[in-house]
């Protein structure tokens, strides 16, 4: 039964604290995001929905975590009826996600032909949809993530511009040299297609290059069928899992969709496969990110972990703290508030990042990036030093603007 008491019973003793009690709305959302569909999942959804649900708050929470299609599927299969307006909204959003993914798939296939001469991989998006869920109907995406080797980045810029894409970050209308300077301090630039589809052109996978250092455009890969006879390249499953864990952990797992995707990918593995995925992530430099993801998936989605691996993860104090921080991030600030809308709302994310790897080198480098910004290689020292000081007035200005909007 997916209620707060059994969940807490499954946590290590040090984690049993009142602030870890899971809101009913989060319990229901997590039950709907379990994969694959099964009678057991249906029962979990029904049990979670039997409690007192704030359906308005539930809708906001689903929107924040971008899992509308999974929630619609979970409620529908379990026969749980949400209030009519919310049910209609979830059905509409689920259909929109499926249609959007078809557009993304078509554009990715166009890019696949365009980038045929360059080494490249598609990250997350439609390839992960097919690997994890076997369908384009469930995983919500807001852009296309395309990884190329740093040495091919200038050529990739030319290919995108030739195909009608325009660079919007850094922008507007930046010179090629400006984009190349930007990606020395950031992992990607942002582009817009003629059909107004967003694309991130990646030179790297994560902000801190000390995390999953072995993953780049030349990493082990696989080709995924996204349409009949049409394939796209992405990371091999072990490397993909390591990347998903590093990406989610680097963002404090602030969106449940990232964890749901990783758990859905793992759901195809047996105990030995789960141990192999975890070991590969650690070997690639993922630190505690895979352990954190697996424990969270066990708590929220009922993922069965091999006993020896579970004992190892629960016995590590850093991993336990990471789990606690992520559980806090899921509903911090209420149902629909983004963490960066809250004063110090992202503090837990920055703390999490410091705990992902043992040793001082990783922590010092991440502190530098947090305080001075990702563009530290191209910005004057004075500007970088003023960045932390400027945070508070920027936050206050944003709050004032939001207050005026509410009053209107």
C-alpha positions, 0 to 999 in steps of 0.5 A, spaced: 500 500 500 502 506 497 501 510 504 506 514 508 507 509 513 510 503 509 514 508 505 517 511 511 518 504 514 522 502 508 527 508 509 533 507 513 532 509 521 536 516 520 531 518 515 525 517 519 522 524 520 516 528 519 518 532 513 519 526 509 511 524 510 509 524 503 503 528 501 497 524 498 497 528 491 505 526 490 503 519 492 497 518 487 502 522 482 507 517 483 503 511 483 500 513 476 508 514 474 509 506 475 511 502 469 510 498 466 502 498 467 499 492 471 494 490 475 498 491 481 499 498 479 492 499 478 491 497 485 496 502 487 493 508 484 486 506 486 489 505 494 492 512 493 486 515 490 482 513 496 485 518 501 483 525 501 486 528 495 486 536 493 484 535 486 486 542 484 493 541 487 494 535 484 493 538 477 498 543 479 503 538 481 502 534 475 503 540 471 509 542 475 512 535 474 510 534 467 507 527 467 500 529 465 500 523 460 503 518 465 498 520 470 492 520 465 494 513 463 494 511 470 488 514 472 484 511 466 487 504 467 485 504 474 478 506 473 479 512 477 475 518 476 478 525 477 473 531 477 471 532 470 475 539 468 481 536 471 480 529 467 478 533 460 485 537 461 489 531 462 486 527 456 487 534 452 495 534 455 496 527 454 494 527 446 498 534 445 504 530 448 503 524 443 502 529 437 508 533 439 513 527 440 511 525 433 513 532 430 519 531 434 520 525 431 520 527 424 524 533 426 529 528 429 529 524 423 530 530 418 536 532 423 539 525 422 540 526 415 543 532 416 548 530 421 550 524 417 557 526 416 558 528 423 558 524 429 552 525 433 547 522 438 540 524 440 539 524 448 532 523 452 526 525 447 523 520 442 529 515 443 528 515 451 520 514 449 521 508 445 526 505 450 523 506 456 515 506 454 515 503 447 511 508 445 511 516 443 505 517 447 508 518 454 514 522 456 513 529 455 519 533 452 520 541 451 526 540 446 530 536 442 537 534 445 543 533 440 550 532 442 556 533 437 563 532 439 566 539 441 571 538 435 565 538 430 561 544 434 563 549 428 560 545 423 554 543 426 552 550 427 553 551 420 549 545 418 543 548 423 543 555 420 543 552 413 537 548 415 534 554 417 535 554 425 536 560 428 540 561 435 537 564 441 542 563 446 547 566 446 543 571 442 540 575 438 544 573 432 550 571 435 556 570 430 559 563 430 565 565 434 560 568 440 557 561 440 563 557 440 566 562 446 559 560 450 559 553 449 566 553 453 562 555 459 556 552 458 554 545 455 549 547 450 547 553 446 539 553 444 536 554 437 529 554 434 527 551 428 523 554 422 517 550 425 518 553 432 521 547 435 526 548 440 533 544 440 539 544 444 546 543 441 550 539 446 557 539 446 557 536 453 552 532 457 552 535 464 554 542 467 560 539 471 565 536 467 567 532 473 561 528 473 560 522 468 566 524 464 567 518 460 560 520 456 561 524 449 559 523 442 563 517 441 561 513 447 557 506 446 551 507 442 545 504 440 540 505 434 533 506 436 527 505 431 522 511 432 518 509 426 517 504 422 524 502 419 527 509 421 532 509 427 536 514 431 542 514 435 543 514 442 547 512 448 547 505 449 543 503 455 548 502 461 551 509 459 544 512 458 542 510 465 548 513 467 547 520 464 539 520 466 541 519 473 547 524 473 542 529 469 536 528 474 541 528 480 544 535 478 537 538 478 535 535 485 530 531 481 526 537 481 521 534 476 518 527 477 518 525 470 526 525 470 526 519 475 520 516 472 523 515 465 530 512 469 525 507 473 521 505 466 528 504 463 530 500 469 524 496 469 526 492 463 532 489 467 532 483 472 536 484 479 543 482 475 541 488 470 540 493 476 547 491 479 550 492 472 547 499 471 549 501 478 556 499 477 557 502 470 554 509 472 559 509 478 565 507 473 563 512 469 564 517 474 556 518 476 558 518 483 552 517 488 547 519 482 545 512 480 544 510 488 540 516 489 535 514 483 534 507 485 533 508 492 528 513 490 525 509 485 524 503 490 520 508 495 516 512 490 515 506 484 516 500 488 522 498 484 525 491 487 532 492 488 537 486 489 538 486 497 546 486 497 545 493 493 539 496 497 544 494 503 550 498 500 546 504 498 542 505 505 548 504 508 551 510 505 550 516 509 551 521 503 546 517 499 541 517 504 542 525 505 541 525 497 534 521 497 532 526 503 533 532 499 530 530 493 524 528 497 523 535 499 524 538 492 518 534 490 513 538 493 517 544 496 513 551 496 507 547 495 504 544 489 505 548 483 511 552 485 517 552 481 524 551 486 527 557 482 521 561 484 522 561 492 527 564 496 533 559 497 528 554 493 534 551 489 539 551 495 537 543 496 539 542 489 546 546 490 547 542 496 545 535 492 550 536 487 556 537 492 554 530 495 554 527 488 562 525 488 566 524 494 573 528 494 574 535 495 576 537 487 569 535 485 566 540 490 570 545 489 569 546 482 562 545 483 562 551 488 566 555 483 561 554 478 555 555 482 558 562 485 561 565 479 557 562 473 557 557 468 560 562 463 566 563 467 571 562 462 569 568 458 566 573 463 570 579 466 572 577 473 569 583 476 562 581 473 563 574 475 564 576 482 558 580 482 553 575 480 552 572 487 551 579 490 546 580 484 541 574 486 537 577 491 535 584 488 533 579 481 529 575 486 526 581 489 524 584 482 521 578 480 517 577 486 514 584 485 512 583 478 509 577 480 505 580 485 503 586 481 500 580 476 496 577 481 493 584 483 491 585 476 
